[in-house]
């Protein structure tokens, strides 16, 4: 996305030029609310799930939550919080 947004030529770039450093992560045994709060706090739509050795074991995305949580109002709130402009405060309280 960074390459396209900056109208750069992906064939002439290295991954390190556009990768996210210090990504936000969660652990597989975290409560789902931890992942949702991290997504909202950092305004990201997906985060890597890591094990005790910080090895990626999966990724949780906004769409994963939308298709697996049977509470449409909660999903709508998650999308709203993640999509807010940076610098605006996020609503307090749990999303699930």
Phi and psi in radians as a Rosetta constraint file:
Dihedral C 1 N 2 CA 2 C 2 CIRCULARHARMONIC -1.118 0.35
Dihedral N 2 CA 2 C 2 N 3 CIRCULARHARMONIC -0.654 0.35
Dihedral C 2 N 3 CA 3 C 3 CIRCULARHARMONIC -1.130 0.35
Dihedral N 3 CA 3 C 3 N 4 CIRCULARHARMONIC -0.842 0.35
Dihedral C 3 N 4 CA 4 C 4 CIRCULARHARMONIC -1.132 0.35
Dihedral N 4 CA 4 C 4 N 5 CIRCULARHARMONIC -0.774 0.35
Dihedral C 4 N 5 CA 5 C 5 CIRCULARHARMONIC -1.057 0.35
Dihedral N 5 CA 5 C 5 N 6 CIRCULARHARMONIC -0.601 0.35
Dihedral C 5 N 6 CA 6 C 6 CIRCULARHARMONIC -1.620 0.35
Dihedral N 6 CA 6 C 6 N 7 CIRCULARHARMONIC 0.095 0.35
Dihedral C 6 N 7 CA 7 C 7 CIRCULARHARMONIC 0.935 0.35
Dihedral N 7 CA 7 C 7 N 8 CIRCULARHARMONIC 0.777 0.35
Dihedral C 7 N 8 CA 8 C 8 CIRCULARHARMONIC -1.756 0.35
Dihedral N 8 CA 8 C 8 N 9 CIRCULARHARMONIC 2.811 0.35
Dihedral C 8 N 9 CA 9 C 9 CIRCULARHARMONIC -1.550 0.35
Dihedral N 9 CA 9 C 9 N 10 CIRCULARHARMONIC 1.901 0.35
Dihedral C 9 N 10 CA 10 C 10 CIRCULARHARMONIC -1.087 0.35
Dihedral N 10 CA 10 C 10 N 11 CIRCULARHARMONIC -0.429 0.35
Dihedral C 10 N 11 CA 11 C 11 CIRCULARHARMONIC -1.257 0.35
Dihedral N 11 CA 11 C 11 N 12 CIRCULARHARMONIC -0.275 0.35
Dihedral C 11 N 12 CA 12 C 12 CIRCULARHARMONIC -1.940 0.35
Dihedral N 12 CA 12 C 12 N 13 CIRCULARHARMONIC 0.219 0.35
Dihedral C 12 N 13 CA 13 C 13 CIRCULARHARMONIC -2.044 0.35
Dihedral N 13 CA 13 C 13 N 14 CIRCULARHARMONIC 2.727 0.35
Dihedral C 13 N 14 CA 14 C 14 CIRCULARHARMONIC -1.787 0.35
Dihedral N 14 CA 14 C 14 N 15 CIRCULARHARMONIC 2.652 0.35
Dihedral C 14 N 15 CA 15 C 15 CIRCULARHARMONIC -0.959 0.35
Dihedral N 15 CA 15 C 15 N 16 CIRCULARHARMONIC -0.738 0.35
Dihedral C 15 N 16 CA 16 C 16 CIRCULARHARMONIC -1.037 0.35
Dihedral N 16 CA 16 C 16 N 17 CIRCULARHARMONIC -0.362 0.35
Dihedral C 16 N 17 CA 17 C 17 CIRCULARHARMONIC -1.290 0.35
Dihedral N 17 CA 17 C 17 N 18 CIRCULARHARMONIC -0.384 0.35
Dihedral C 17 N 18 CA 18 C 18 CIRCULARHARMONIC -2.211 0.35
Dihedral N 18 CA 18 C 18 N 19 CIRCULARHARMONIC -0.062 0.35
Dihedral C 18 N 19 CA 19 C 19 CIRCULARHARMONIC -1.240 0.35
Dihedral N 19 CA 19 C 19 N 20 CIRCULARHARMONIC 2.724 0.35
Dihedral C 19 N 20 CA 20 C 20 CIRCULARHARMONIC -1.450 0.35
Dihedral N 20 CA 20 C 20 N 21 CIRCULARHARMONIC 2.177 0.35
Dihedral C 20 N 21 CA 21 C 21 CIRCULARHARMONIC -1.614 0.35
Dihedral N 21 CA 21 C 21 N 22 CIRCULARHARMONIC 2.558 0.35
Dihedral C 21 N 22 CA 22 C 22 CIRCULARHARMONIC 0.913 0.35
Dihedral N 22 CA 22 C 22 N 23 CIRCULARHARMONIC 1.026 0.35
Dihedral C 22 N 23 CA 23 C 23 CIRCULARHARMONIC -1.165 0.35
Dihedral N 23 CA 23 C 23 N 24 CIRCULARHARMONIC 2.671 0.35
Dihedral C 23 N 24 CA 24 C 24 CIRCULARHARMONIC -1.307 0.35
Dihedral N 24 CA 24 C 24 N 25 CIRCULARHARMONIC 2.307 0.35
Dihedral C 24 N 25 CA 25 C 25 CIRCULARHARMONIC -2.314 0.35
Dihedral N 25 CA 25 C 25 N 26 CIRCULARHARMONIC 2.931 0.35
Dihedral C 25 N 26 CA 26 C 26 CIRCULARHARMONIC -2.430 0.35
Dihedral N 26 CA 26 C 26 N 27 CIRCULARHARMONIC 2.997 0.35
Dihedral C 26 N 27 CA 27 C 27 CIRCULARHARMONIC -1.878 0.35
Dihedral N 27 CA 27 C 27 N 28 CIRCULARHARMONIC 2.655 0.35
Dihedral C 27 N 28 CA 28 C 28 CIRCULARHARMONIC -1.044 0.35
Dihedral N 28 CA 28 C 28 N 29 CIRCULARHARMONIC -0.517 0.35
Dihedral C 28 N 29 CA 29 C 29 CIRCULARHARMONIC -1.596 0.35
Dihedral N 29 CA 29 C 29 N 30 CIRCULARHARMONIC 0.064 0.35
Dihedral C 29 N 30 CA 30 C 30 CIRCULARHARMONIC -1.178 0.35
Dihedral N 30 CA 30 C 30 N 31 CIRCULARHARMONIC 2.666 0.35
Dihedral C 30 N 31 CA 31 C 31 CIRCULARHARMONIC -1.146 0.35
Dihedral N 31 CA 31 C 31 N 32 CIRCULARHARMONIC 2.539 0.35
Dihedral C 31 N 32 CA 32 C 32 CIRCULARHARMONIC -0.959 0.35
Dihedral N 32 CA 32 C 32 N 33 CIRCULARHARMONIC -0.594 0.35
Dihedral C 32 N 33 CA 33 C 33 CIRCULARHARMONIC -1.045 0.35
Dihedral N 33 CA 33 C 33 N 34 CIRCULARHARMONIC -0.567 0.35
Dihedral C 33 N 34 CA 34 C 34 CIRCULARHARMONIC -1.056 0.35
Dihedral N 34 CA 34 C 34 N 35 CIRCULARHARMONIC -0.805 0.35
Dihedral C 34 N 35 CA 35 C 35 CIRCULARHARMONIC -1.142 0.35
Dihedral N 35 CA 35 C 35 N 36 CIRCULARHARMONIC -0.745 0.35
Dihedral C 35 N 36 CA 36 C 36 CIRCULARHARMONIC -1.118 0.35
Dihedral N 36 CA 36 C 36 N 37 CIRCULARHARMONIC -0.739 0.35
Dihedral C 36 N 37 CA 37 C 37 CIRCULARHARMONIC -1.097 0.35
Dihedral N 37 CA 37 C 37 N 38 CIRCULARHARMONIC -0.713 0.35
Dihedral C 37 N 38 CA 38 C 38 CIRCULARHARMONIC -1.112 0.35
Dihedral N 38 CA 38 C 38 N 39 CIRCULARHARMONIC -0.744 0.35
Dihedral C 38 N 39 CA 39 C 39 CIRCULARHARMONIC -1.059 0.35
Dihedral N 39 CA 39 C 39 N 40 CIRCULARHARMONIC -0.802 0.35
Dihedral C 39 N 40 CA 40 C 40 CIRCULARHARMONIC -1.186 0.35
Dihedral N 40 CA 40 C 40 N 41 CIRCULARHARMONIC -0.781 0.35
Dihedral C 40 N 41 CA 41 C 41 CIRCULARHARMONIC -1.087 0.35
Dihedral N 41 CA 41 C 41 N 42 CIRCULARHARMONIC -0.661 0.35
Dihedral C 41 N 42 CA 42 C 42 CIRCULARHARMONIC -1.797 0.35
Dihedral N 42 CA 42 C 42 N 43 CIRCULARHARMONIC 0.044 0.35
Dihedral C 42 N 43 CA 43 C 43 CIRCULARHARMONIC 0.880 0.35
Dihedral N 43 CA 43 C 43 N 44 CIRCULARHARMONIC 0.936 0.35
Dihedral C 43 N 44 CA 44 C 44 CIRCULARHARMONIC -2.127 0.35
Dihedral N 44 CA 44 C 44 N 45 CIRCULARHARMONIC 2.635 0.35
Dihedral C 44 N 45 CA 45 C 45 CIRCULARHARMONIC -1.640 0.35
Dihedral N 45 CA 45 C 45 N 46 CIRCULARHARMONIC -0.179 0.35
Dihedral C 45 N 46 CA 46 C 46 CIRCULARHARMONIC -2.691 0.35
Dihedral N 46 CA 46 C 46 N 47 CIRCULARHARMONIC 2.621 0.35
Dihedral C 46 N 47 CA 47 C 47 CIRCULARHARMONIC -2.446 0.35
Dihedral N 47 CA 47 C 47 N 48 CIRCULARHARMONIC 2.533 0.35
Dihedral C 47 N 48 CA 48 C 48 CIRCULARHARMONIC -1.198 0.35
Dihedral N 48 CA 48 C 48 N 49 CIRCULARHARMONIC 2.521 0.35
Dihedral C 48 N 49 CA 49 C 49 CIRCULARHARMONIC -1.811 0.35
Dihedral N 49 CA 49 C 49 N 50 CIRCULARHARMONIC 2.204 0.35
Dihedral C 49 N 50 CA 50 C 50 CIRCULARHARMONIC -2.070 0.35
Dihedral N 50 CA 50 C 50 N 51 CIRCULARHARMONIC 2.759 0.35
Dihedral C 50 N 51 CA 51 C 51 CIRCULARHARMONIC -1.643 0.35
Dihedral N 51 CA 51 C 51 N 52 CIRCULARHARMONIC -2.964 0.35
Dihedral C 51 N 52 CA 52 C 52 CIRCULARHARMONIC -1.120 0.35
Dihedral N 52 CA 52 C 52 N 53 CIRCULARHARMONIC -0.320 0.35
Dihedral C 52 N 53 CA 53 C 53 CIRCULARHARMONIC -1.746 0.35
Dihedral N 53 CA 53 C 53 N 54 CIRCULARHARMONIC 0.217 0.35
Dihedral C 53 N 54 CA 54 C 54 CIRCULARHARMONIC 1.047 0.35
Dihedral N 54 CA 54 C 54 N 55 CIRCULARHARMONIC 0.490 0.35
Dihedral C 54 N 55 CA 55 C 55 CIRCULARHARMONIC -1.572 0.35
Dihedral N 55 CA 55 C 55 N 56 CIRCULARHARMONIC 2.381 0.35
Dihedral C 55 N 56 CA 56 C 56 CIRCULARHARMONIC -1.201 0.35
Dihedral N 56 CA 56 C 56 N 57 CIRCULARHARMONIC 2.230 0.35
Dihedral C 56 N 57 CA 57 C 57 CIRCULARHARMONIC -2.024 0.35
Dihedral N 57 CA 57 C 57 N 58 CIRCULARHARMONIC -0.068 0.35
Dihedral C 57 N 58 CA 58 C 58 CIRCULARHARMONIC 3.011 0.35
Dihedral N 58 CA 58 C 58 N 59 CIRCULARHARMONIC -3.096 0.35
Dihedral C 58 N 59 CA 59 C 59 CIRCULARHARMONIC -2.411 0.35
Dihedral N 59 CA 59 C 59 N 60 CIRCULARHARMONIC 2.391 0.35
Dihedral C 59 N 60 CA 60 C 60 CIRCULARHARMONIC -1.936 0.35
Dihedral N 60 CA 60 C 60 N 61 CIRCULARHARMONIC 2.333 0.35
Dihedral C 60 N 61 CA 61 C 61 CIRCULARHARMONIC -2.160 0.35
Dihedral N 61 CA 61 C 61 N 62 CIRCULARHARMONIC 2.874 0.35
Dihedral C 61 N 62 CA 62 C 62 CIRCULARHARMONIC -0.998 0.35
Dihedral N 62 CA 62 C 62 N 63 CIRCULARHARMONIC -0.696 0.35
Dihedral C 62 N 63 CA 63 C 63 CIRCULARHARMONIC -1.213 0.35
Dihedral N 63 CA 63 C 63 N 64 CIRCULARHARMONIC -0.530 0.35
Dihedral C 63 N 64 CA 64 C 64 CIRCULARHARMONIC -1.037 0.35
Dihedral N 64 CA 64 C 64 N 65 CIRCULARHARMONIC -0.780 0.35
Dihedral C 64 N 65 CA 65 C 65 CIRCULARHARMONIC -1.172 0.35
Dihedral N 65 CA 65 C 65 N 66 CIRCULARHARMONIC -0.761 0.35
Dihedral C 65 N 66 CA 66 C 66 CIRCULARHARMONIC -1.071 0.35
Dihedral N 66 CA 66 C 66 N 67 CIRCULARHARMONIC -0.603 0.35
Dihedral C 66 N 67 CA 67 C 67 CIRCULARHARMONIC -1.603 0.35
Dihedral N 67 CA 67 C 67 N 68 CIRCULARHARMONIC -0.166 0.35
Dihedral C 67 N 68 CA 68 C 68 CIRCULARHARMONIC -2.063 0.35
Dihedral N 68 CA 68 C 68 N 69 CIRCULARHARMONIC -0.201 0.35
Dihedral C 68 N 69 CA 69 C 69 CIRCULARHARMONIC -1.811 0.35
Dihedral N 69 CA 69 C 69 N 70 CIRCULARHARMONIC 2.181 0.35
Dihedral C 69 N 70 CA 70 C 70 CIRCULARHARMONIC -1.565 0.35
Dihedral N 70 CA 70 C 70 N 71 CIRCULARHARMONIC 0.610 0.35
Dihedral C 70 N 71 CA 71 C 71 CIRCULARHARMONIC -2.216 0.35
Dihedral N 71 CA 71 C 71 N 72 CIRCULARHARMONIC 1.568 0.35
Dihedral C 71 N 72 CA 72 C 72 CIRCULARHARMONIC -0.941 0.35
Dihedral N 72 CA 72 C 72 N 73 CIRCULARHARMONIC -0.646 0.35
Dihedral C 72 N 73 CA 73 C 73 CIRCULARHARMONIC -1.136 0.35
Dihedral N 73 CA 73 C 73 N 74 CIRCULARHARMONIC -0.677 0.35
Dihedral C 73 N 74 CA 74 C 74 CIRCULARHARMONIC -1.171 0.35
Dihedral N 74 CA 74 C 74 N 75 CIRCULARHARMONIC -0.728 0.35
Dihedral C 74 N 75 CA 75 C 75 CIRCULARHARMONIC -1.107 0.35
Dihedral N 75 CA 75 C 75 N 76 CIRCULARHARMONIC -0.750 0.35
Dihedral C 75 N 76 CA 76 C 76 CIRCULARHARMONIC -1.062 0.35
Dihedral N 76 CA 76 C 76 N 77 CIRCULARHARMONIC -0.702 0.35
Dihedral C 76 N 77 CA 77 C 77 CIRCULARHARMONIC -1.122 0.35
Dihedral N 77 CA 77 C 77 N 78 CIRCULARHARMONIC -0.722 0.35
Dihedral C 77 N 78 CA 78 C 78 CIRCULARHARMONIC -1.044 0.35
Dihedral N 78 CA 78 C 78 N 79 CIRCULARHARMONIC -0.856 0.35
Dihedral C 78 N 79 CA 79 C 79 CIRCULARHARMONIC -1.031 0.35
Dihedral N 79 CA 79 C 79 N 80 CIRCULARHARMONIC -0.759 0.35
Dihedral C 79 N 80 CA 80 C 80 CIRCULARHARMONIC -1.066 0.35
Dihedral N 80 CA 80 C 80 N 81 CIRCULARHARMONIC -0.798 0.35
Dihedral C 80 N 81 CA 81 C 81 CIRCULARHARMONIC -1.161 0.35
Dihedral N 81 CA 81 C 81 N 82 CIRCULARHARMONIC -0.723 0.35
Dihedral C 81 N 82 CA 82 C 82 CIRCULARHARMONIC -1.176 0.35
Dihedral N 82 CA 82 C 82 N 83 CIRCULARHARMONIC -0.589 0.35
Dihedral C 82 N 83 CA 83 C 83 CIRCULARHARMONIC -1.496 0.35
Dihedral N 83 CA 83 C 83 N 84 CIRCULARHARMONIC -0.105 0.35
Dihedral C 83 N 84 CA 84 C 84 CIRCULARHARMONIC -1.076 0.35
Dihedral N 84 CA 84 C 84 N 85 CIRCULARHARMONIC 2.607 0.35
Dihedral C 84 N 85 CA 85 C 85 CIRCULARHARMONIC -1.125 0.35
Dihedral N 85 CA 85 C 85 N 86 CIRCULARHARMONIC 2.525 0.35
Dihedral C 85 N 86 CA 86 C 86 CIRCULARHARMONIC -1.057 0.35
Dihedral N 86 CA 86 C 86 N 87 CIRCULARHARMONIC 2.539 0.35
Dihedral C 86 N 87 CA 87 C 87 CIRCULARHARMONIC 1.678 0.35
Dihedral N 87 CA 87 C 87 N 88 CIRCULARHARMONIC -0.340 0.35
Dihedral C 87 N 88 CA 88 C 88 CIRCULARHARMONIC -1.541 0.35
Dihedral N 88 CA 88 C 88 N 89 CIRCULARHARMONIC 2.535 0.35
Dihedral C 88 N 89 CA 89 C 89 CIRCULARHARMONIC -1.287 0.35
Dihedral N 89 CA 89 C 89 N 90 CIRCULARHARMONIC 2.624 0.35
Dihedral C 89 N 90 CA 90 C 90 CIRCULARHARMONIC -1.653 0.35
Dihedral N 90 CA 90 C 90 N 91 CIRCULARHARMONIC 2.581 0.35
Dihedral C 90 N 91 CA 91 C 91 CIRCULARHARMONIC -1.109 0.35
Dihedral N 91 CA 91 C 91 N 92 CIRCULARHARMONIC 2.479 0.35
Dihedral C 91 N 92 CA 92 C 92 CIRCULARHARMONIC -1.400 0.35
Dihedral N 92 CA 92 C 92 N 93 CIRCULARHARMONIC 2.749 0.35
Dihedral C 92 N 93 CA 93 C 93 CIRCULARHARMONIC 1.873 0.35
Dihedral N 93 CA 93 C 93 N 94 CIRCULARHARMONIC 2.738 0.35
Dihedral C 93 N 94 CA 94 C 94 CIRCULARHARMONIC -1.243 0.35
Dihedral N 94 CA 94 C 94 N 95 CIRCULARHARMONIC 2.637 0.35
Dihedral C 94 N 95 CA 95 C 95 CIRCULARHARMONIC -1.612 0.35
Dihedral N 95 CA 95 C 95 N 96 CIRCULARHARMONIC -0.345 0.35
